[in-house]
Amino acid sequence: HFLSPILWILLTEKSRFISCGCSYAAFGGSTFKSTIFTDCRMNEAGFSDAVFKASQLNGCNLTGCDFGGADLGCIDLSSCNIDNARFSLSSLKGVTVSYSQAAELARLMGVKIV
């Protein structure tokens, strides 16, 4: 069923998603306020232009997700699989990643690490 953007914003305020299958979901333009995703499968989901405020992504599979133009705030992605995920430079500002994720993100941006 189709959810209007206003209803979707209400559903994602102070919500918790645990072990959900959200692969290929279209979250573009959504706002997540105090929302927690834990151990969710979100492969290839679209988060373009989404806004994350005081939200968490814990142990989620974000393989191939599109975060272009998203405002991730200070979200911690270090426990998530972000292989082949797409980010704009502005969406990465303030984000926490692991050392191996940082190396992969740098490679995707064309940085040569020696």
C-alpha positions in Angstrom: 0.0 0.0 0.0 1.1 3.6 -0.6 1.8 5.7 2.4 1.7 9.4 2.0 4.9 11.3 2.9 3.2 12.9 6.0 2.1 9.5 7.3 5.6 8.1 6.6 7.2 10.8 8.6 4.9 10.1 11.5 5.8 6.4 11.3 9.5 7.1 11.4 9.5 9.3 14.5 10.6 7.5 17.7 10.3 4.1 15.9 12.4 0.9 16.1 13.0 -1.6 13.3 14.6 -4.9 14.4 15.7 -7.6 12.0 13.4 -6.2 9.3 13.8 -7.0 5.6 13.8 -3.6 3.8 15.8 -4.5 0.7 15.0 -2.3 -2.3 12.8 -0.1 -0.1 12.4 3.5 -1.3 13.1 5.8 1.7 14.1 8.8 -0.5 13.1 12.1 1.0 12.0 10.5 4.3 12.8 12.0 7.7 13.9 9.7 10.5 13.6 11.2 13.9 14.9 9.2 16.9 14.5 6.1 14.8 16.6 2.9 15.4 17.3 0.3 12.8 19.0 -2.9 14.3 20.2 -5.9 12.3 18.0 -4.9 9.3 18.6 -6.1 5.7 18.4 -3.0 3.6 20.3 -4.0 0.5 19.9 -1.6 -2.4 17.5 0.6 -0.5 17.2 4.2 -1.6 17.8 6.9 1.0 18.5 9.8 -1.4 17.7 13.2 0.2 16.6 11.4 3.5 17.2 13.1 6.8 18.4 11.3 9.9 17.9 13.2 13.2 19.1 11.5 16.4 18.7 8.1 14.7 20.8 4.9 14.7 21.8 2.2 12.3 23.2 -0.8 14.2 24.5 -3.9 12.5 22.5 -3.3 9.3 23.3 -4.6 5.9 23.4 -1.4 3.7 25.1 -3.0 0.7 24.4 -1.0 -2.4 22.2 1.6 -0.7 22.0 5.1 -2.2 22.6 7.9 0.3 23.1 10.6 -2.3 22.1 14.0 -0.9 21.0 12.4 2.4 21.6 14.3 5.7 23.0 11.5 7.9 23.8 13.8 10.8 26.3 12.2 13.1 25.1 8.6 12.5 27.5 5.8 13.3 27.8 3.3 10.4 30.8 1.4 11.8 28.8 -1.7 12.7 27.0 -1.8 9.3 28.0 -3.3 6.0 28.2 -0.4 3.6 29.9 -2.3 0.7 29.1 -0.6 -2.7 26.8 2.0 -1.0 26.7 5.4 -2.7 27.2 8.6 -0.8 27.6 12.2 -1.7 30.5 14.0 0.0 28.0 16.2 1.9 26.2 13.2 3.2 29.3 11.9 4.9 30.0 15.0 7.0 29.9 14.0 10.7 29.4 10.2 10.0 31.4 7.7 12.0 32.9 4.7 10.0 35.5 2.1 10.8 39.0 2.2 9.4 38.3 -0.4 6.7 35.1 1.5 5.7 37.0 4.8 5.5 39.6 3.1 3.2 36.7 1.8 1.0 35.0 5.2 0.9 38.2 6.9 0.0 38.7 4.4 -2.9 35.2 5.0 -4.1 35.9 8.7 -4.2 39.0 8.2 -6.3 41.6 8.7 -3.5 44.7 6.6 -4.0 46.0 5.2 -0.7 49.6 4.0 -0.6 
